[in-house]
Amino acid sequence: GRLEAVTQQMGYHPQYLDSFLKTQHYLMHMDGPLPFDCRHYIAIMAAARHQCRYLVNLHVLQFLRAGGDPQWLRGLDFIPPKLRNLNEINKILAHRPWLITKEHIEKLLKISEWSWSLAELVHAVVLLAHCHALASFVFGCGCEQDEGPGGRGSLKPLSPGNQCFCEATAGNGCSQELLRINRKRSLDSCMELDSLRERMQRIHVETEGREEMRLLQQDREEGEGQGAEVGVQDGTEHRSDPSAGLFPLTDTDREVTSATNLACYMQDPDFGYQDFARRDEDQTQVFRVQDYSWEDHGFSLVNRLYSDIGHLLDEKFRMVDGLQSSAMAKRQGCEPSVFKRGIWNYIHCMFGIRYDDYDYAEVNQLLERMLKVYIKTVTCYPEKTNSEMFDRFWKQFKHSEKVHVNLLILEARMQAELLYALQAITQYMI
């Protein structure tokens, strides 16, 4: 009956948690251009880019609960071409969003029978950016690790019971309508559990071939080796979707989700982050916020093509900017707004996004080296984050303040991906 690990961490900042839950619920469960099973499969593809088993397992179960075809869980070779064509933009947005062009958009919108509509593509892009950024938060706050005594996931337990995630934030602005919807979904989820188990068992049986099991075993061993290297455990225990009711998993559920081979959900696994402006290469075109910003351009475009999501995203961006950080700033000897802007602009700078009115010399003055190493790792290659990094940066700071930094990383990264993708869509439309 415990709350899911991500919402426990975000619970240190309840106003932000409320805004996050509303956005998550709208993206995954409310009316929109994409079918519900496809939404969860896109989330699986996005999380797999960062080897985030925690989010992959979560959305595998939600995909099945939404009536998804179990065959799709065998990998990208078994999904419709339309979805598979999203792989390229998923890869680029996750690691080097500055490479996305209007040609990528045009290719998706003009592939005859497998073409995407503009509205569908915008929904998909928001989902991809949301899940990439959430993977950063998952690794940054240690949610990928198994929870245990003394671990970062070992938080003060909340009241037990099959509690809706939004109920835990009651009194923090979560609407009664959203609460009602989630209570109903909690009951529906319990009723569907038997059929869900059957589908999962069928997948398990279908994938029991000797060669496939050998490959899965090999993948597991490699994953354990990588986990030991970076100090992160496998994190195979499934935790429920923030928008659904809670229920304990059976041994069968765990057996299927723990066997998930993340490699089957992505192509070109060696493609990863590279520094935006490498000294041995020609200077890449800088993204100037004065030319294309969220407030003046991105917000109106995304809201026009995917109704109301712009308002939810904008509220979330504003909410993280408005979080109290006086203690953090005081320790660094500056004003809260100056400190937060330093972190935000540093993250955007790593993705080639520059603000003409900002003196980037401030970044080195405001952010100590260990903090910068932590921010870059969680932002650019979160799968390499380990518990030692989390413990070493800001030893004198409270846990809630470290969570605050991870929320800034989540939102700054998401906005960076959206800016590049929406600019490419705008250029295509023009």
Secondary structure, 3 states (H helix, E strand, C coil): CCCCHHHHHHCCCHHHHHHHHHHHHHHHHCCCCCCHHHHHHHHHHHHHCCCCHHHHHHHHHHHHHCCCCHHHHHCHHHCCHHHHCCHHHHHHHHHCHHHCCHHHHHHHHCCHHHCCCHHHHHHHHHHHHHHHHHHHHHHHCCCCCCCCCCCCCCCCCCCCCCCCCCHHHCCCCCCHHHHHHHHHHHHHHHHCHHHHHHHHHHHHHHCCCHHHHHHHHHHHHHHHHHHHHHCCCCCCCCCCCCCCCCCCCCHHHHHHHHCCCHHHHCCCCCCCCCCCCCCCCCCCCCEECCCCCHHHHHHHHHHHHCCCHHHHHHHHHHHHHHCCCHHHHHHHCCCHHHHHHHHHHHHHHHCCEECCCCCCHHHHHHCCHHHHHHHHHHHHCHHHCCHHHHHHCCCCCCHHHHHHHHHHHHHHHHHHHHHHHHHHHHHHHC
